[in-house]
Amino acid sequence: MVTNLIENHTNSFLHVLKEVGVNTTRDVNKGWCLGFAEFILLHLENENYTSAEMLTNDYLVEGEELPDSSYVENFDEKEMAKYQISMNQYTAFKELVTKRNPNGIIGYHAWLYDRKTQKHYDIECPKGVENVFDLPFFTRQIQF
């Protein structure tokens, strides 16, 4: 159900943004991802679907840089487990990102997490992914 709702509203959101020159889902993830997540949440709530919530990479990083090791030691595994993010996934992702860019993640991202499906969604993945680091925003962070 939620996947269909997200896909339908994704098309509506893209249609509106084409009027201002945003033509692809990847373009949306270059500055419009927060607006997209808020738009989808509003429509889901209007349809009485309340198990989705918005997350941002603030949950994973401090500012626009990956946290130093002391922050990783303070990584709240219990909190992240609510979103199906394990310490092992996070640590593996952090290592790959810092190999590519010692300063860490470039940019900011917002996406949706649905507790019923246990998947992460954004405009490039309206069908959802189980591992947040499979969202294209994050996979691009580790491409060389």
GUTI-685341 format. One record per atom (N, C-alpha, C, CB): residue in three letters; x, y, z. Coordinates in pm, whole numbers, padded with zeros to 5 digits, always signed. Glycine has a CB too. Example, Ala and Ser with C-alpha at 12.3 -4.5 7.8 and 13.67 -1.06 7.14 Angstrom:
<atoms>
ala+01319-00569+00780;ala+01230-00450+00780;ala+01320-00330+00780;ala+01131-00447+00905;ser+01285-00225+00708;ser+01367-00106+00714;ser+01290+00003+00787;ser+01408-00060+00572;
</atoms>
This chain:
<atoms>
met+00081-00120+00000;met+00000+00000+00000;met+00085+00126+00000;met-00092+00000+00119;val+00180+00137+00094;val+00259+00259+00103;val+00342+00281-00023;val+00350+00255+00226;thr+00393+00174-00081;thr+00473+00188-00203;thr+00389+00249-00314;thr+00529+00051-00247;asn+00267+00204-00331;asn+00180+00261-00433;asn+00151+00409-00407;asn+00048+00184-00441;leu+00125+00441-00282;leu+00100+00581-00247;leu+00222+00667-00277;leu+00063+00594-00098;ile+00339+00619-00238;ile+00462+00696-00262;ile+00487+00711-00411;ile+00583+00628-00194;glu+00471+00603-00488;glu+00492+00612-00632;glu+00396+00712-00696;glu+00474+00474-00697;asn+00269+00709-00658;asn+00171+00802-00715;asn+00205+00946-00682;asn+00031+00769-00664;his+00240+00972-00557;his+00271+01109-00517;his+00407+01153-00569;his+00266+01121-00366;thr+00497+01058-00594;thr+00626+01092-00656;thr+00602+01152-00794;thr+00717+00966-00666;asn+00516+01091-00870;asn+00485+01142-01004;asn+00424+01281-00997;asn+00390+01047-01078;ser+00336+01304-00900;ser+00276+01437-00883;ser+00383+01541-00849;ser+00168+01435-00773;phe+00473+01505-00758;phe+00578+01597-00715;phe+00670+01631-00833;phe+00659+01536-00600;leu+00708+01529-00910;leu+00794+01552-01026;leu+00726+01643-01128;leu+00832+01419-01092;his+00598+01623-01149;his+00523+01704-01245;his+00529+01853-01207;his+00376+01658-01252;val+00511+01881-01079;val+00517+02019-01031;val+00657+02077-01048;val+00473+02027-00884;leu+00759+01999-01014;leu+00896+02051-01020;leu+00946+02072-01162;leu+00989+01956-00949;lys+00889+02000-01258;lys+00932+02020-01397;lys+00907+02164-01442;lys+00858+01923-01491;glu+00808+02228-01381;glu+00778+02367-01413;glu+00890+02461-01372;glu+00648+02410-01346;val+00974+02420-01276;val+01087+02504-01234;val+01221+02446-01279;val+01086+02520-01082;gly+01216+02352-01375;gly+01339+02301-01435;gly+01401+02181-01368;gly+01437+02407-01439;val+01331+02118-01275;val+01381+01997-01212;val+01318+01880-01286;val+01348+01993-01057;asn+01399+01808-01364;asn+01343+01710-01458;asn+01360+01564-01421;asn+01404+01731-01589;thr+01453+01532-01332;thr+01477+01392-01300;thr+01472+01370-01149;thr+01612+01345-01357;thr+01455+01245-01111;thr+01455+01214-00968;thr+01591+01248-00906;thr+01421+01065-00944;arg+01697+01229-00980;arg+01830+01264-00927;arg+01841+01414-00904;arg+01942+01217-01024;asp+01780+01494-00994;asp+01780+01639-00974;asp+01707+01676-00845;asp+01713+01709-01094;val+01600+01604-00813;val+01527+01631-00689;val+01620+01611-00570;val+01402+01539-00677;asn+01704+01508-00578;asn+01796+01480-00467;asn+01916+01575-00465;asn+01844+01337-00475;lys+01908+01682-00541;lys+02010+01787-00536;lys+01949+01915-00481;lys+02071+01811-00678;gly+01869+01901-00378;gly+01816+02021-00313;gly+01667+02019-00281;gly+01842+02136-00398;trp+01594+01925-00337;trp+01450+01920-00315;trp+01408+01799-00231;trp+01379+01917-00448;cys+01501+01722-00178;cys+01466+01598-00108;cys+01385+01624+00019;cys+01592+01520-00073;leu+01416+01731+00091;leu+01340+01762+00211;leu+01196+01797+00174;leu+01406+01879+00289;gly+01180+01879+00071;gly+01046+01914+00024;gly+00970+01791-00022;gly+01055+02014-00090;phe+01040+01700-00089;phe+00976+01577-00134;phe+00928+01494-00015;phe+01072+01495-00221;ala+01016+01475+00084;ala+00980+01394+00201;ala+00860+01456+00274;ala+01100+01381+00297;glu+00862+01588+00290;glu+00749+01655+00356;glu+00621+01641+00275;glu+00781+01804+00379;phe+00631+01655+00144;phe+00517+01641+00053;phe+00455+01502+00065;phe+00559+01668-00093;ile+00540+01401+00062;ile+00490+01263+00071;ile+00427+01237+00208;ile+00604+01162+00044;leu+00494+01282+00314;leu+00439+01261+00448;leu+00301+01325+00462;leu+00533+01318+00554;leu+00287+01445+00411;leu+00159+01514+00417;leu+00051+01432+00346;leu+00169+01654+00355;his+00082+01382+00228;his-00016+01303+00154;his-00045+01169+00222;his+00033+01279+00011;leu+00056+01108+00279;leu+00033+00983+00352;leu-00057+01007+00473;leu+00167+00921+00397;glu-00029+01114+00546;glu-00112+01147+00662;glu-00255+01179+00622;glu-00052+01265+00738;asn-00272+01247+00507;asn-00406+01278+00457;asn-00484+01151+00423;asn-00397+01368+00334;glu-00411+01045+00396;glu-00475+00916+00365;glu-00471+00823+00486;glu-00404+00848+00244;asn-00451+00884+00604;asn-00451+00813+00732;asn-00343+00705+00741;asn-00586+00752+00756;tyr-00233+00725+00671;tyr-00119+00633+00682;tyr-00016+00701+00772;tyr-00057+00598+00539;thr+00006+00645+00889;thr+00088+00716+00989;thr+00214+00641+01033;thr+00005+00744+01109;ser+00252+00535+00965;ser+00370+00462+01011;ser+00499+00509+00945;ser+00352+00314+00985;ala+00491+00611+00860;ala+00610+00664+00795;ala+00658+00789+00869;ala+00582+00697+00645;glu+00789+00809+00868;glu+00846+00931+00924;glu+00966+00974+00842;glu+00885+00910+01072;met+00999+01101+00853;met+01111+01154+00778;met+01239+01142+00859;met+01086+01301+00739;leu+01346+01101+00792;leu+01479+01098+00851;leu+01571+01185+00766;leu+01534+00952+00861;thr+01680+01230+00826;thr+01782+01303+00751;thr+01918+01246+00789;thr+01776+01457+00780;asn+02020+01282+00713;asn+02151+01229+00747;asn+02207+01293+00874;asn+02247+01251+00632;asp+02135+01385+00935;asp+02173+01431+01069;asp+02168+01314+01168;asp+02080+01545+01117;tyr+02086+01213+01137;tyr+02082+01094+01222;tyr+02212+01015+01213;tyr+01963+01005+01184;leu+02285+01036+01104;leu+02404+00956+01078;leu+02534+01034+01090;leu+02395+00896+00943;val+02526+01165+01071;val+02648+01245+01068;val+02626+01375+01144;val+02690+01275+00923;glu+02737+01441+01175;glu+02731+01574+01233;glu+02758+01672+01121;glu+02833+01591+01351;gly+02665+01760+01094;gly+02682+01855+00986;gly+02697+01783+00854;gly+02804+01945+01011;glu+02798+01821+00779;glu+02820+01758+00650;glu+02943+01668+00651;glu+02834+01863+00542;glu+02992+01636+00769;glu+03109+01549+00778;glu+03072+01425+00857;glu+03227+01622+00844;leu+03137+01317+00823;leu+03118+01197+00904;leu+03175+01222+01043;leu+03184+01073+00838;pro+03113+01166+01143;pro+03161+01189+01278;pro+03298+01124+01302;pro+03061+01135+01379;asp+03370+01181+01395;asp+03498+01119+01431;asp+03470+00995+01517;asp+03590+01220+01508;ser+03576+00926+01554;ser+03558+00799+01622;ser+03485+00813+01755;ser+03692+00733+01645;ser+03501+00927+01823;ser+03432+00943+01951;ser+03281+00949+01928;ser+03481+01071+02024;tyr+03239+01008+01818;tyr+03096+01011+01787;tyr+03046+00871+01755;tyr+03068+01107+01669;val+03127+00795+01680;val+03087+00659+01647;val+03073+00577+01775;val+03190+00593+01552;glu+03160+00600+01871;glu+03148+00528+01998;glu+03018+00563+02067;glu+03267+00560+02089;asn+02967+00683+02043;asn+02842+00726+02104;asn+02721+00700+02013;asn+02849+00874+02137;phe+02744+00636+01902;phe+02637+00602+01808;phe+02530+00523+01884;phe+02692+00518+01687;asp+02409+00568+01877;asp+02301+00507+01952;asp+02243+00389+01875;asp+02191+00609+01984;glu+02300+00273+01899;glu+02257+00153+01825;glu+02109+00124+01846;glu+02340+00033+01869;lys+02060+00147+01965;lys+01919+00119+01994;lys+01829+00210+01910;lys+01890+00139+02144;glu+01864+00338+01904;glu+01785+00434+01825;glu+01790+00398+01677;glu+01837+00577+01847;met+01910+00370+01625;met+01923+00340+01484;met+01857+00206+01448;met+02070+00337+01445;ala+01852+00114+01542;ala+01788-00015+01517;ala+01639+00004+01485;ala+01804-00108+01639;lys+01580+00111+01537;lys+01440+00141+01504;lys+01422+00160+01354;lys+01393+00268+01579;tyr+01529+00201+01288;tyr+01525+00230+01144;tyr+01601+00125+01063;tyr+01583+00368+01116;gln+01625+00010+01124;gln+01696-00100+01059;gln+01837-00060+01014;gln+01616-00149+00938;ile+01904+00023+01092;ile+02042+00063+01063;ile+02130+00005+01173;ile+02057+00222+01055;ser+02218-00086+01135;ser+02305-00148+01235;ser+02438-00074+01242;ser+02328-00297+01203;met+02505-00092+01353;met+02639-00034+01369;met+02733-00088+01262;met+02695-00065+01510;asn+02721-00216+01228;asn+02807-00275+01124;asn+02783-00208+00989;asn+02781-00425+01113;gln+02657-00185+00953;gln+02627-00117+00826;gln+02686+00023+00827;gln+02474-00111+00802;tyr+02664+00093+00938;tyr+02712+00230+00950;tyr+02864+00237+00941;tyr+02665+00291+01080;thr+02932+00150+01013;thr+03078+00151+01014;thr+03133+00118+00875;thr+03131+00050+01118;ala+03075+00019+00808;ala+03120-00017+00673;ala+03100+00100+00577;ala+03044-00141+00621;phe+02986+00165+00587;phe+02959+00281+00501;phe+03059+00393+00531;phe+02815+00331+00521;lys+03080+00422+00658;lys+03174+00529+00698;lys+03313+00503+00642;lys+03180+00539+00852;glu+03359+00379+00650;glu+03493+00346+00598;glu+03501+00370+00448;glu+03528+00201+00630;leu+03397+00330+00374;leu+03397+00350+00230;leu+03393+00498+00193;leu+03278+00279+00167;val+03313+00575+00265;val+03303+00718+00237;val+03435+00788+00265;val+03191+00781+00320;thr+03497+00757+00378;thr+03621+00827+00412;thr+03737+00788+00321;thr+03657+00800+00556;lys+03729+00671+00259;lys+03830+00636+00158;lys+03817+00728+00037;lys+03816+00487+00114;arg+03694+00759+00002;arg+03669+00844-00114;arg+03692+00991-00078;arg+03526+00824-00166;asn+03643+01030+00038;asn+03653+01170+00078;asn+03677+01175+00229;asn+03525+01249+00039;pro+03799+01208+00271;pro+03830+01210+00414;pro+03740+01303+00495;pro+03974+01250+00433;asn+03678+01401+00428;asn+03588+01494+00498;asn+03449+01437+00519;asn+03579+01623+00422;gly+03420+01323+00458;gly+03292+01257+00480;gly+03187+01285+00374;gly+03238+01298+00611;ile+03062+01275+00414;ile+02949+01289+00322;ile+02942+01431+00268;ile+02817+01253+00392;ile+02916+01440+00140;ile+02897+01570+00076;ile+02747+01590+00059;ile+02973+01579-00062;gly+02695+01692+00123;gly+02554+01723+00106;gly+02466+01675+00220;gly+02505+01665-00020;tyr+02340+01701+00201;tyr+02238+01673+00301;tyr+02130+01592+00233;tyr+02181+01805+00364;his+02069+01500+00306;his+01962+01421+00245;his+01850+01396+00345;his+02017+01288+00194;ala+01728+01395+00293;ala+01608+01361+00369;ala+01536+01250+00295;ala+01515+01485+00391;trp+01482+01157+00370;trp+01409+01045+00310;trp+01305+00998+00410;trp+01506+00930+00270;leu+01226+00899+00370;leu+01122+00845+00457;leu+01158+00705+00502;leu+00987+00845+00385;tyr+01118+00674+00623;tyr+01129+00538+00674;tyr+00989+00495+00715;tyr+01230+00528+00793;asp+00950+00375+00674;asp+00820+00323+00708;asp+00835+00205+00803;asp+00743+00281+00582;arg+00774+00217+00920;arg+00785+00111+01022;arg+00715-00017+00981;arg+00727+00160+01152;lys+00609-00010+00902;lys+00537-00131+00862;lys+00618-00214+00763;lys+00400-00095+00801;thr+00673-00149+00662;thr+00749-00222+00560;thr+00895-00238+00600;thr+00740-00151+00426;gln+00940-00158+00697;gln+01080-00153+00741;gln+01172-00118+00624;gln+01122-00286+00804;lys+01125-00023+00542;lys+01204+00021+00427;lys+01224+00172+00431;lys+01135-00020+00295;his+01330+00214+00360;his+01365+00355+00342;his+01325+00395+00201;his+01518+00381+00368;tyr+01265+00514+00187;tyr+01215+00560+00058;tyr+01265+00702+00030;tyr+01061+00556+00055;asp+01298+00727-00095;asp+01316+00865-00140;asp+01269+00871-00284;asp+01466+00912-00127;ile+01285+00985-00347;ile+01228+01001-00481;ile+01294+00909-00583;ile+01242+01146-00526;glu+01418+00870-00559;glu+01486+00779-00651;glu+01453+00633-00620;glu+01636+00800-00646;cys+01397+00607-00504;cys+01362+00469-00463;cys+01219+00465-00408;cys+01462+00416-00357;pro+01119+00493-00491;pro+00982+00492-00439;pro+00933+00352-00401;pro+00889+00551-00542;lys+01004+00247-00443;lys+00968+00112-00401;lys+01034+00075-00267;lys+01009+00010-00509;gly+01130+00157-00223;gly+01194+00137-00095;gly+01310+00040-00098;gly+01094+00091+00003;val+01400+00058-00001;val+01514-00032+00019;val+01524-00065+00167;val+01648+00033-00033;glu+01572-00184+00198;glu+01584-00224+00338;glu+01705-00160+00405;glu+01593-00375+00349;asn+01814-00144+00332;asn+01936-00084+00386;asn+01941+00061+00340;asn+02064-00163+00339;val+01938+00153+00434;val+01939+00296+00400;val+02055+00331+00308;val+01945+00380+00527;phe+02167+00262+00324;phe+02285+00295+00244;phe+02273+00248+00100;phe+02408+00236+00307;asp+02162+00182+00065;asp+02132+00147-00074;asp+02056+00257-00146;asp+02053+00017-00080;leu+02015+00363-00074;leu+01954+00477-00142;leu+02062+00541-00230;leu+01895+00581-00038;pro+02028+00581-00352;pro+02128+00636-00443;pro+02209+00753-00388;pro+02061+00680-00568;phe+02148+00838-00306;phe+02225+00947-00246;phe+02347+00893-00174;phe+02137+01028-00149;phe+02329+00785-00100;phe+02440+00726-00025;phe+02533+00645-00113;phe+02388+00640+00086;thr+02480+00571-00209;thr+02568+00492-00295;thr+02659+00583-00377;thr+02486+00402-00388;arg+02610+00701-00415;arg+02697+00794-00488;arg+02810+00847-00400;arg+02614+00912-00541;gln+02793+00844-00270;gln+02896+00892-00178;gln+03019+00802-00179;gln+02841+00902-00037;ile+03000+00676-00219;ile+03112+00581-00214;ile+03163+00542-00350;ile+03072+00457-00140;gln+03107+00601-00456;gln+03155+00570-00590;gln+03283+00647-00617;gln+03049+00604-00697;phe+03376+00577-00678;phe+03505+00641-00710;phe+03508+00685-00853;phe+03623+00546-00682;
</atoms>
